[in-house]
Amino acid sequence: MAAETTPTLHYFDLGTMGRGEVIRLFLRDAGIEFKDIRHSYGTWSTESDKFKEQGITRTGKLPALIINDTILNQHVPILRYLARDTGRYDGETNHEKFQVDAVADNYIDWRAQWVANIGNVSDEYKNKFLPNYYAAVAKYYSENKGPYLLGDKITYADFAVYQSIDNDERIGALPAELPAEIVKLREAIEARPNIAAYVEGNRKKA
């Protein structure tokens, strides 16, 4: 990334949960230094209008990533922007890009269900939706033999799927058995040099 200034990430102080965390993982893996400004979720309703007036968020929601006065919102589009900007973390052929986009869309569907189950995990979510979600995503991973979606080449979608695994575990909803492809992905992400120490530190805080 040819940045003139250090990027600034605005997100809530939610530990490793939330949409901003997957952006943190991406930036750390890419070796991009960034300012990590965390806001209180409890007081955000009184602050969001101010941030909308400042242009930091168009919708009153976070995350927001600021790069050289360019303001980016919505976490999956931010990941896609970063992948294109770095020239990494995406597919090269049209079919590879399709695979990455398809898995990212599965993740977006997962996230909507996850948010609805944070406070009270339903049997439907834990025992039906999640097994179907991980099985569907695993089919994409099986096409290229892993550990990442595109084989040995990591993409932004891999961070998103990893985030879903971590978030489901933290609300006690992660299935006892995951497809082998998903287990392999998790191990590969956590073994990456720029992420390993960060993940270990988060576990100690949990």
C-alpha distance (Angstrom), angle and dihedral (degrees) to the residues before:
residue distance angle dihedral
M1 . . .
A2 3.78 . .
A3 3.79 96.8 .
E4 3.79 123.4 165.5
T5 3.79 93.2 -162.1
T6 3.78 134.7 28.5
P7 3.83 110.5 -88.7
T8 3.80 116.0 -115.4
L9 3.79 122.0 -142.7
H10 3.80 118.5 -159.4
Y11 3.79 114.9 -163.6
F12 3.78 142.2 133.1
D13 3.78 125.1 -79.5
L14 3.81 95.0 -111.1
G15 3.78 101.2 134.5
T16 3.80 109.3 -126.6
M17 3.79 94.6 -22.6
G18 3.76 125.2 95.9
R19 3.76 140.6 46.5
G20 3.79 94.8 -70.0
E21 3.79 94.3 62.4
V22 3.79 94.5 68.2
I23 3.81 88.5 55.1
R24 3.81 89.8 51.4
L25 3.81 89.6 52.6
F26 3.80 91.5 50.3
L27 3.80 94.0 48.6
R28 3.80 92.4 47.2
D29 3.78 92.7 49.2
A30 3.80 91.4 48.7
G31 3.81 90.4 50.1
I32 3.80 92.4 -120.4
E33 3.81 113.9 151.9
F34 3.80 112.9 -138.8
K35 3.79 142.2 171.9
D36 3.78 109.1 -111.5
I37 3.81 109.3 -153.2
R38 3.79 111.9 -177.0
H39 3.77 122.4 -163.5
S40 3.79 129.6 -159.4
Y41 3.79 109.5 -102.7
G42 3.79 90.1 -153.8
T43 3.81 94.2 61.4
W44 3.79 98.4 34.8
S45 3.81 94.5 100.0
T46 3.81 89.0 65.8
E47 3.81 93.4 44.8
S48 3.80 103.1 42.3
D49 3.81 95.3 83.0
K50 3.81 89.8 54.7
F51 3.78 91.3 52.6
K52 3.80 90.7 47.3
E53 3.81 89.7 53.4
Q54 3.80 89.3 50.3
G55 3.79 89.7 51.2
I56 3.81 93.4 -121.2
T57 3.79 91.4 122.4
R58 3.79 126.9 22.1
T59 3.79 95.3 -163.0
G60 3.80 102.2 33.7
K61 3.80 89.7 -107.1
L62 3.80 133.8 108.1
P63 3.03 154.3 -99.6
A64 3.78 103.5 76.2
L65 3.79 122.4 173.4
I66 3.79 118.0 -165.5
I67 3.81 118.1 -159.4
N68 3.80 118.0 175.1
D69 3.83 91.8 -27.2
T70 3.80 91.5 -48.3
I71 3.80 108.7 124.2
L72 3.78 117.5 -150.3
N73 3.81 124.8 -169.2
Q74 3.83 136.0 -176.2
H75 3.77 114.9 49.6
V76 3.81 102.9 -120.6
P77 3.83 93.7 47.6
I78 3.82 87.0 47.7
L79 3.81 89.9 54.2
R80 3.80 90.8 49.2
Y81 3.81 90.8 48.8
L82 3.80 91.5 51.2
A83 3.80 91.9 47.5
R84 3.79 91.2 52.8
D85 3.80 92.9 42.5
T86 3.79 93.5 52.4
G87 3.80 93.8 40.1
R88 3.81 88.7 -128.6
Y89 3.80 139.8 85.0
D90 3.81 96.9 53.8
G91 3.77 139.4 83.4
E92 3.78 121.3 -83.6
T93 3.80 101.7 -154.6
N94 3.78 125.0 51.5
H95 3.80 90.5 -108.3
E96 3.81 92.4 50.6
K97 3.80 90.4 50.7
F98 3.80 88.8 50.2
Q99 3.81 90.7 53.8
V100 3.79 92.1 49.8
D101 3.81 93.0 47.0
A102 3.81 92.3 46.0
V103 3.81 93.2 53.3
A104 3.80 90.3 44.9
D105 3.81 89.0 54.0
N106 3.81 90.2 50.7
Y107 3.80 87.8 52.4
I108 3.82 91.3 51.2
D109 3.81 89.8 53.2
W110 3.81 89.3 48.2
R111 3.77 92.9 51.5
A112 3.80 94.0 55.0
Q113 3.81 89.3 55.0
W114 3.80 93.0 43.4
V115 3.81 92.9 54.4
A116 3.81 89.7 52.2
N117 3.81 90.3 53.9
I118 3.82 102.9 43.9
G119 3.79 96.4 102.0
N120 3.78 98.6 34.9
V121 3.81 120.0 15.4
S122 3.78 109.9 -144.2
D123 3.80 124.8 -144.3
E124 3.80 88.2 -123.6
Y125 3.80 91.4 58.0
K126 3.79 97.6 42.0
N127 3.78 100.9 39.2
K128 3.80 103.7 30.1
F129 3.79 114.1 16.8
L130 3.81 98.0 43.2
P131 3.82 97.8 46.6
N132 3.83 88.2 50.0
Y133 3.81 92.2 46.8
Y134 3.79 95.7 50.7
A135 3.80 92.3 42.6
A136 3.81 92.0 51.8
V137 3.81 93.0 47.7
A138 3.82 91.0 45.8
K139 3.82 89.8 58.6
Y140 3.80 89.3 61.9
Y141 3.81 90.8 48.4
S142 3.79 92.1 50.0
E143 3.82 91.3 60.9
N144 3.81 93.1 71.1
K145 3.83 99.7 29.0
G146 3.82 94.4 -118.6
P147 2.90 153.1 -168.2
Y148 3.81 81.5 177.9
L149 3.77 128.5 27.7
L150 3.79 91.5 -98.4
G151 3.79 95.9 39.2
D152 3.80 111.8 -104.5
K153 3.84 94.2 -3.4
I154 3.81 115.3 90.5
T155 3.81 120.6 -141.0
Y156 3.77 136.4 -172.1
A157 3.83 88.9 -101.4
D158 3.81 89.9 63.5
F159 3.80 90.7 61.2
A160 3.80 89.9 49.2
V161 3.81 93.5 52.3
Y162 3.80 90.0 45.8
Q163 3.79 88.9 52.4
S164 3.79 90.8 53.9
I165 3.81 90.9 52.6
D166 3.80 92.0 50.4
N167 3.80 94.2 45.0
D168 3.80 93.9 48.5
E169 3.78 90.0 50.6
R170 3.80 91.9 51.5
I171 3.81 93.4 55.2
G172 3.80 92.1 44.6
A173 3.79 95.3 -111.4
L174 3.81 103.2 109.2
P175 3.82 110.7 122.5
A176 3.80 114.1 -109.9
E177 3.79 88.9 -124.1
L178 3.78 123.8 39.6
P179 3.81 126.7 -170.9
A180 3.80 111.5 -89.1
E181 3.81 90.3 -116.0
I182 3.80 91.6 58.0
V183 3.81 92.5 47.2
K184 3.80 89.6 50.6
L185 3.81 91.0 50.8
R186 3.79 92.5 51.2
E187 3.78 92.3 50.6
A188 3.79 92.1 47.5
I189 3.81 94.0 50.2
E190 3.80 93.1 48.1
A191 3.80 91.0 49.5
R192 3.80 94.3 56.2
P193 3.84 108.4 114.5
N194 3.82 97.8 -126.9
I195 3.80 92.9 46.6
A196 3.82 105.5 37.5
A197 3.82 97.5 78.9
Y198 3.81 92.1 41.9
V199 3.81 92.9 52.4
E200 3.80 91.8 46.5
G201 3.79 90.9 51.1
N202 3.80 90.9 51.6
R203 3.79 91.3 51.9
K204 3.79 91.3 53.7
K205 3.81 89.7 52.7
A206 3.81 93.2 49.2
